[in-house]
Amino acid sequence: MATTPDVMDKLVSLCKRRGFIFQSSEIYGGTGSVWDYGPLGVELKKNIKDRWWNAMVRARDDIEGLDAAILMHPRTWEASGHVAGFVDPLVDCRTCKGRFRADKLEDARCPQKPSKQPGQHDACALTEARNFNLMFKTHMGALEESASVVYLRPETAQGIFVNFLNVQGSMRQKVPFGIAQIGKAFRNEITPGNFIFRTREFEQMEMQFFVEPGTDMEWFEQWKALRMEWHYALGLQAERLKFHQHTAGELAHYARAAFDVTFDFGGTLGFQEIEGVHNRGDFDLSQHQQFSGKKLEYYDQQANKRYVPYVIETSVGADRVTLAVLVNAYREESVQGEDEGRVVLGLNASIAPIKAAIFPLTKKDGQPEMARRIVDDLRFAFPVDYDETGSIGKRYRRQDEVGTPYCITVDGESAAAGTVTVRDRDSLAQDRVDVSQLKAYLAGKLVG
Ligand code: GAP
């Protein structure tokens, strides 16, 4: 049971009001569980993706990057098991026309009587459960016939498996090594919801690490630990993170072992999966070998042996982590000496969409001009914002609410002394800094 408060409704409103996340096609009434990232949201998500890419690809010699296409040969999805098995059991209610997951009825509410679950109200008339494939299907080329069926990929991983030998050979990698990519995935979820938690279009950051069979559990443990470290370093509170081990009943048919990294989203949502770490054995490469007729073996020159590597997968949702980061960062607090409290997004500075905001204290005495010069000087080093409207207190509040770690004010002393004040979002402490040192001062603070 979660002990942390539910801030979701407040966040949804803040995200819309402050340009983080909008409902897709809102002017037409919205598209179900599809969201658009606004000016600040796109920066935040990009910063999270960059941190992942830096940790997984740039910082290591043994992981290569990839950007595979969304549309893949349809046989891919037969080999992966998605055509036959990527299904949820679905029931319809003949009375209210609601559609529910048969295996999650306890989590759903009857639209006619929300105190009960579907099927428990007298008027409910649920159909038999039937399997519903979650892949979006479309057609390639002009003919809408079965031969031209293609799918929007439901995970990015398969693009990595089919390119295993291309990457290994072209980059002269030796097992153990990994391939990482970030990209869109699509699932026609029956019960999406909770804002960007479960959506029909989302982004995954996946890495498949190819290892010699027999060394797999050792690597699995290493990746579990490394991935949890990454979430801590992102600023997620340690007490809101924990592993969930898949029981025999939960394990996917291909998985030899699986742990979820779960985060406490607060309220009734509580702890939920944000990332999966899976030992997939040789299932994927063996399946693609069989369906394509192409050998996907690795030749170990030193040991003079060939084998199909096992795969340790780390799979994290960029949108789900973005939501975790927002929930984790949101706080309301009182401010000493002020009547009004403040809302703060206590984002890790490295992922904050705006790193510094620059204000002239007044609109006279050359202060706006000096502030503009500072903006121009900093803008190629950091995303910055200029604001001259409203009281200084209001401007601070506006920046606190979107997580800007530093506010720089040009005041009456600035022109003569060549200095400005720099206010820290969290401690509210103010330093007086020489303008010529500003870039270095911020760079020192923003390392992370
Ligand atoms: N290749 C393995 C795989 O796709 P998954 O557990 O189905 O595993 C991995 O998905 C991650 O992708 C999840 O932990 C979650 O963060 C994200 N994810 C999955 N479905 C999602 C959805 N409908 N909306 C948003 N994120 C989703």
Boltz pocket constraint, residues with backbone or C-beta under 6 A from the ligand:
constraints:
  - pocket:
      binder: B
      contacts: [[A, 154], [A, 155], [A, 156], [A, 157], [A, 187], [A, 189], [A, 196], [A, 197], [A, 198], [A, 199], [A, 200], [A, 201], [A, 202], [A, 203], [A, 204], [A, 206], [A, 273], [A, 274], [A, 275], [A, 276], [A, 313], [A, 315], [A, 316], [A, 317], [A, 318], [A, 319], [A, 320], [A, 321]]
      max_distance: 6.0
